Amino acid sequence: METNRKALGRGLEQLFSNESIYSNPLDTLDKMVEETPKEEIVEVKLSELRSNPYQPRRNFDEEKLNELAASIKEFGVLEPILIKKSIHGYEIIAGERRYKASQIAGLETIPAVIKDFSDENMMQIALLENIQREDLSAIEEAEAYSKLIKSLGISQEELSRRMGKSRSHITNMIGLLKLPEEIKKDVVDGLISMGHARVLSKLEDKDKILELANKIKNNHMSVRDLENVASSSEYKRTNPTVNKVKETNQYNYVEDAFTDKIGNRVRIKNKKIVIPFNSDKDLERILEILSVEVKVD
């Protein structure tokens, strides 16, 4: 048993020193489960499980949970969850939605793989898994980035490199945490979009921020309109920025401008602009920033 524990410890060290967990945490966790021998997958009572204390998500989509619960009723839980032993029962490392949906489905047990993760590893996995799934609100994502920086003891620049995001995206997201609590709650509740929140976070006067937030909610102000209003001399900005033109190659400054605007790393090659996105939700976010309206028949 002691030998296995030491081997497992070395495996986890290797896991967290490998940057693939930052860019593809879901693939890394899936691989960990896939490589677990079937005899090590156990059925654990739902009553013995508790949520990951580092889970960044505050809200779970009830409709999607019910859909997953219906699937579980018909087909069962197809992929084991990851858990660790605690003083009282087990803590969930990854698989919170499957756990909650199994409760709704009326199951008594759930298949699980037990791993000996540290509290720091648990927090990192919970944050990374949710960021990759794009299930977080903008505020929850910002809090996740902030916690990762603190737990890993790294800079925003280093985190942006590991996550495959631009430095400005990380900075802009963390900047949302300076917003008044009322505005942050509106973002989490979906009343104000990330695009709107990003503009508001650049303003200094709390009363002006709250005033604009009410206009966003009551008058359906677009992000472009908000940017135009907020750019007037009436609104003092916290950190005015000056665009710098780089001369290293013909389109480098355009790539930087796009990347700063969108958050994802944009590249120009062969007279084509390549804008990567991670999911449908990420694509919607980019379209909103660019003020592109898409009508679906």
C-alpha positions as CSV (number, residue, x, y, z in Angstrom):
1,M,0.0,0.0,0.0
2,E,2.8,2.4,0.9
3,T,4.6,1.7,-2.4
4,N,1.4,2.4,-4.3
5,R,0.9,5.6,-2.5
6,K,4.4,6.8,-3.3
7,A,3.9,5.8,-6.9
8,L,0.7,7.7,-7.0
9,G,2.3,10.8,-5.5
10,R,5.0,10.8,-8.2
11,G,2.3,10.4,-10.8
12,L,0.5,13.5,-9.6
13,E,3.7,15.5,-9.4
14,Q,4.3,14.6,-13.0
15,L,0.7,15.5,-13.9
16,F,0.9,19.0,-12.4
17,S,4.4,19.7,-13.9
18,N,3.0,18.9,-17.3
19,E,1.4,21.9,-18.8
20,S,-1.1,19.8,-20.8
21,I,-3.3,19.9,-17.7
22,Y,-3.6,23.7,-18.1
23,S,-4.5,23.6,-21.8
24,N,-6.4,20.3,-21.8
25,P,-7.5,19.5,-18.2
26,L,-10.5,17.5,-19.4
27,D,-8.4,15.3,-21.6
28,T,-5.8,14.8,-18.8
29,L,-8.5,13.8,-16.3
30,D,-10.3,11.6,-18.8
31,K,-7.0,9.8,-19.5
32,M,-6.4,9.3,-15.8
33,V,-9.8,7.6,-15.5
34,E,-9.4,5.6,-18.7
35,E,-6.0,4.3,-17.5
36,T,-7.5,3.1,-14.2
37,P,-7.9,-0.7,-14.1
38,K,-11.6,-1.7,-14.0
39,E,-11.1,-3.5,-10.7
40,E,-10.1,-0.1,-9.1
41,I,-13.4,1.6,-10.1
42,V,-15.6,1.4,-7.1
43,E,-19.3,2.1,-6.3
44,V,-19.5,4.8,-3.7
45,K,-22.7,5.8,-1.8
46,L,-23.9,9.3,-2.8
47,S,-24.5,9.9,0.9
48,E,-20.8,9.5,1.6
49,L,-19.8,12.2,-1.0
50,R,-19.5,15.9,-0.5
51,S,-18.8,18.7,-3.0
52,N,-15.3,19.9,-3.8
53,P,-14.8,22.8,-1.3
54,Y,-12.9,24.6,-4.1
55,Q,-15.7,24.3,-6.7
56,P,-15.8,27.7,-8.3
57,R,-19.3,27.4,-9.8
58,R,-22.0,28.9,-7.8
59,N,-24.8,28.1,-10.2
60,F,-25.6,24.9,-11.9
61,D,-28.0,24.9,-14.9
62,E,-31.1,23.2,-13.5
63,E,-32.4,22.3,-17.0
64,K,-29.2,20.7,-18.0
65,L,-28.9,18.8,-14.7
66,N,-32.4,17.4,-15.3
67,E,-31.4,16.4,-18.8
68,L,-28.3,14.6,-17.5
69,A,-30.4,13.0,-14.8
70,A,-32.8,11.6,-17.4
71,S,-29.9,10.2,-19.3
72,I,-28.5,8.6,-16.2
73,K,-31.8,7.0,-15.4
74,E,-31.8,5.4,-18.8
75,F,-28.1,4.5,-19.4
76,G,-26.5,4.9,-16.0
77,V,-23.3,6.9,-15.2
78,L,-21.1,6.2,-18.1
79,E,-17.9,7.8,-16.8
80,P,-16.7,7.4,-13.2
81,I,-16.1,10.5,-11.1
82,L,-12.8,11.3,-9.4
83,I,-12.8,11.5,-5.6
84,K,-10.4,11.5,-2.7
85,K,-10.8,10.1,0.8
86,S,-11.5,12.6,3.5
87,I,-12.1,12.4,7.3
88,H,-15.8,11.9,6.8
89,G,-16.5,10.0,3.5
90,Y,-15.1,11.4,0.2
91,E,-14.6,14.7,-1.5
92,I,-15.4,15.1,-5.2
93,I,-12.3,16.1,-7.3
94,A,-14.1,16.1,-10.7
95,G,-17.6,15.1,-11.7
96,E,-19.8,17.5,-9.7
97,R,-22.6,17.6,-12.3
98,R,-22.7,13.8,-12.6
99,Y,-23.0,13.6,-8.8
100,K,-25.8,16.2,-8.6
101,A,-27.7,14.6,-11.6
102,S,-27.4,11.1,-9.9
103,Q,-29.0,12.5,-6.8
104,I,-31.9,13.8,-9.0
105,A,-32.1,10.5,-10.8
106,G,-32.6,8.8,-7.4
107,L,-29.4,6.7,-7.5
108,E,-27.9,5.4,-4.3
109,T,-24.3,4.9,-5.6
110,I,-22.1,6.2,-8.3
111,P,-18.9,4.7,-10.0
112,A,-15.8,6.4,-8.8
113,V,-12.0,6.4,-9.0
114,I,-10.2,7.2,-5.7
115,K,-7.0,9.3,-6.0
116,D,-4.9,10.8,-3.3
117,F,-4.9,14.5,-4.4
118,S,-3.7,17.3,-2.1
119,D,-6.0,20.2,-1.3
120,E,-4.0,22.5,-3.7
121,N,-4.3,19.9,-6.5
122,M,-8.0,19.7,-5.9
123,M,-8.4,23.4,-6.2
124,Q,-6.4,23.6,-9.4
125,I,-8.3,20.8,-11.0
126,A,-11.7,22.3,-10.0
127,L,-10.8,25.6,-11.5
128,L,-9.2,24.3,-14.6
129,E,-12.0,21.8,-15.3
130,N,-14.6,24.5,-15.1
131,I,-12.7,27.1,-17.1
132,Q,-12.2,24.6,-19.9
133,R,-15.9,23.6,-19.9
134,E,-16.8,27.3,-20.3
135,D,-19.5,26.7,-17.6
136,L,-18.5,29.6,-15.5
137,S,-19.9,33.1,-15.5
138,A,-17.4,35.9,-16.2
139,I,-17.0,36.7,-12.5
140,E,-16.5,33.0,-11.6
141,E,-13.9,32.7,-14.3
142,A,-12.2,35.9,-13.0
143,E,-12.1,34.4,-9.5
144,A,-10.8,31.2,-10.8
145,Y,-7.8,33.0,-12.5
146,S,-7.1,35.0,-9.4
147,K,-7.1,31.8,-7.2
148,L,-4.8,30.0,-9.7
149,I,-2.3,32.9,-9.6
150,K,-2.3,32.9,-5.8
151,S,-2.1,29.1,-5.4
152,L,0.6,28.6,-8.0
153,G,2.5,31.7,-7.1
154,I,2.8,32.8,-10.7
155,S,2.3,36.0,-12.6
156,Q,-0.6,36.9,-14.9
157,E,1.9,36.6,-17.8
158,E,2.8,33.0,-16.8
159,L,-0.8,32.0,-16.3
160,S,-1.8,33.4,-19.8
161,R,1.0,31.4,-21.3
162,R,-0.1,28.2,-19.6
163,M,-3.8,28.7,-20.3
164,G,-3.2,29.7,-24.0
165,K,-5.0,33.0,-23.4
166,S,-3.6,36.5,-24.0
167,R,-2.2,38.5,-21.1
168,S,-4.8,41.2,-21.7
169,H,-7.6,38.7,-21.4
170,I,-6.4,37.5,-18.0
171,T,-5.9,41.1,-16.9
172,N,-9.3,42.1,-18.1
173,M,-11.0,39.2,-16.5
174,I,-9.3,39.7,-13.1
175,G,-10.2,43.4,-13.4
176,L,-13.9,42.5,-13.2
177,L,-13.3,41.6,-9.5
178,K,-13.0,45.4,-8.9
179,L,-16.7,45.9,-9.9
180,P,-19.2,46.7,-7.1
181,E,-20.8,43.6,-5.6
182,E,-24.2,44.5,-7.1
183,I,-22.7,44.5,-10.6
184,K,-20.9,41.2,-10.0
185,K,-24.1,39.6,-8.9
186,D,-25.8,40.9,-12.1
187,V,-23.1,39.3,-14.2
188,V,-23.4,35.9,-12.4
189,D,-27.2,36.1,-12.8
190,G,-26.8,36.8,-16.5
191,L,-28.4,40.3,-16.4
192,I,-25.2,41.9,-17.6
193,S,-22.8,40.3,-20.1
194,M,-19.1,39.9,-19.8
195,G,-18.6,42.5,-22.6
196,H,-20.6,45.0,-20.7
197,A,-18.9,44.2,-17.4
198,R,-15.4,44.6,-19.1
199,V,-16.3,48.2,-20.1
200,L,-17.7,49.0,-16.7
201,S,-14.6,47.6,-14.9
202,K,-12.5,50.3,-16.6
203,L,-14.5,53.1,-14.9
204,E,-13.6,54.7,-11.6
205,D,-16.8,56.2,-10.2
206,K,-19.1,53.6,-8.5
207,D,-22.2,55.7,-8.9
208,K,-21.6,56.1,-12.6
209,I,-21.0,52.4,-12.9
210,L,-24.3,51.6,-11.2
211,E,-26.1,54.2,-13.4
212,L,-24.8,52.7,-16.6
213,A,-25.6,49.2,-15.3
214,N,-29.3,50.2,-14.9
215,K,-29.3,51.5,-18.5
216,I,-27.9,48.2,-19.7
217,K,-30.6,46.3,-18.0
218,N,-33.5,48.7,-18.6
219,N,-32.7,50.0,-22.1
220,H,-30.9,46.9,-23.5
221,M,-27.8,49.0,-24.3
222,S,-25.4,47.1,-26.6
223,V,-21.7,46.7,-25.7
224,R,-20.7,49.1,-28.6
225,D,-23.1,51.8,-27.4
226,L,-21.8,51.4,-23.8
227,E,-18.2,51.8,-25.1
228,N,-19.2,55.0,-26.9
229,V,-20.9,56.4,-23.8
230,A,-18.1,55.4,-21.4
231,S,-15.4,56.9,-23.6
232,S,-16.8,60.5,-23.1
233,S,-15.0,62.9,-20.7
234,E,-17.9,62.5,-18.2
235,Y,-16.6,59.1,-17.2
236,K,-13.2,58.8,-15.6
237,R,-11.3,55.6,-16.4
238,T,-9.1,53.8,-13.9
239,N,-6.3,52.8,-16.2
240,P,-6.3,54.6,-19.6
241,T,-4.4,52.6,-22.2
242,V,-2.4,53.7,-25.2
243,N,-2.2,51.4,-28.2
244,K,1.4,50.7,-29.2
245,V,2.3,49.8,-32.7
246,K,4.9,47.1,-33.0
247,E,7.2,47.0,-36.1
248,T,8.5,43.5,-35.9
249,N,6.4,42.5,-39.0
250,Q,3.7,43.9,-41.2
251,Y,0.7,42.6,-39.3
252,N,2.0,42.1,-35.8
253,Y,0.3,45.2,-34.4
254,V,-3.0,44.1,-35.9
255,E,-2.7,40.6,-34.3
256,D,-1.9,42.3,-30.9
257,A,-4.9,44.7,-31.3
258,F,-7.3,41.8,-32.1
259,T,-5.9,39.7,-29.2
260,D,-6.3,42.5,-26.8
261,K,-9.9,43.0,-27.9
262,I,-11.0,39.4,-28.0
263,G,-8.8,37.6,-25.4
264,N,-7.9,34.6,-27.6
265,R,-4.6,34.6,-29.5
266,V,-5.3,35.9,-33.0
267,R,-3.0,35.2,-35.9
268,I,-2.7,36.6,-39.4
269,K,-1.2,34.4,-42.1
270,N,-1.5,34.4,-45.9
271,K,-3.9,37.4,-45.8
272,K,-6.3,35.5,-43.5
273,I,-7.3,36.4,-39.9
274,V,-7.5,33.3,-37.7
275,I,-9.6,33.7,-34.6
276,P,-9.6,30.5,-32.5
277,F,-12.4,29.6,-30.0
278,N,-12.9,26.8,-27.5
279,S,-16.7,26.3,-27.6
280,D,-20.0,27.7,-28.8
281,K,-20.2,29.9,-25.7
282,D,-16.7,31.2,-26.4
283,L,-17.7,31.9,-30.1
284,E,-20.8,33.8,-28.8
285,R,-18.6,35.9,-26.5
286,I,-16.3,36.8,-29.5
287,L,-19.2,37.7,-31.7
288,E,-20.6,39.9,-28.9
289,I,-17.3,41.7,-28.5
290,L,-17.1,42.3,-32.3
291,S,-20.8,43.4,-32.3
292,V,-21.6,40.7,-34.9
293,E,-25.3,39.7,-34.9
294,V,-26.1,36.2,-36.2
295,K,-29.7,35.3,-37.0
296,V,-30.5,31.6,-36.7
297,D,-33.5,30.3,-38.8
